[in-house]
Amino acid sequence: MRSIEQVGILNPPIVQERASGELTPVLGRRRLQAASQIGLAKVEVREVPVDMPENHGFTMAFWDNVSHRELNSACVGVIVKRLLELFPRSVVARDFLPTLGVPPLGPRLERLSALGSLEDKFLEALAIGRIREKTALILSELQPEERATLLELTEGLGFNANKKAEVIGELFDLSIFHARPVLEFVRSAEAQAVLTDLQIPLPEQANRFRELLRSWKYPELSGREGKSRTRK
């Protein structure tokens, strides 16, 4: 925005007209957003043919950005997912993956595609380090309501990325082991007794919830620890 205010837009954005008559950005979406935010009355653009295939536009955007942008795993996930939607897998492997540093074979490609399928708020959390990639992958296997609830819960309890990974991972493991929806554990009477107790400070509430999950996941270990504390 500061650059546009000082010298204007040096490289005009490229747009394409859709069937509805709307002009859609092909290149320069962020430049257009910045121009709008600072209140420019008009912006010079270049227009590509109406019949240009969508995958051609994506190819233009890919090479325009990849050479000078640092791409985190959230960005790469979105790119990989879109590439697989627009091109045959063989073309993606040959023409794009080497530049992204992604092996064409193995689990990395599928994991990135799964990340790219997440909603924006999870991609943002991954991009800025509020959740780890492994946590995002676990969330991608859940239903939208489940992952939204878990992210809101762990952020509300003040967990950092490591503790979010621990708590979300344990809830996911419990769901798989007991073949029960993950939200059944969060909404159980035991969990709600901890999560709704406003008489205890938030850090203690968060620790109690972690201890409860641990007791569910490792009941024998938790039982031995309880006996040991009783003897002392």
Sequence and secondary structure as in RCSB ss.txt:
>XXXX:A:sequence
MRSIEQVGILNPPIVQERASGELTPVLGRRRLQAASQIGLAKVEVREVPVDMPENHGFTMAFWDNVSHRELNSAC
VGVIVKRLLELFPRSVVARDFLPTLGVPPLGPRLERLSALGSLEDKFLEALAIGRIREKTALILSELQPEERATL
LELTEGLGFNANKKAEVIGELFDLSIFHARPVLEFVRSAEAQAVLTDLQIPLPEQANRFRELLRSWKYPELSGRE
GKSRTRK
>XXXX:A:secstr
 HHHHHH  SS  EEEE TTS EEEEE HHHHHHHHHTT S    EEE TT  HHHHHHHHHHHHHTT    HHH
HHHHHHHHHHHS HHHHHHHTHHHHT  SSSHHHHHHHHHHTS HHHHHHHHTTSS HHHHHHHHTS HHHHHHH
HHHHHHTT  HHHHHHHHHHHHHHHHHHT  HHHHHTSHHHHHHHT TTS HHHHHHHHHHHHHHHH HHHHHHH
HHHHHH 
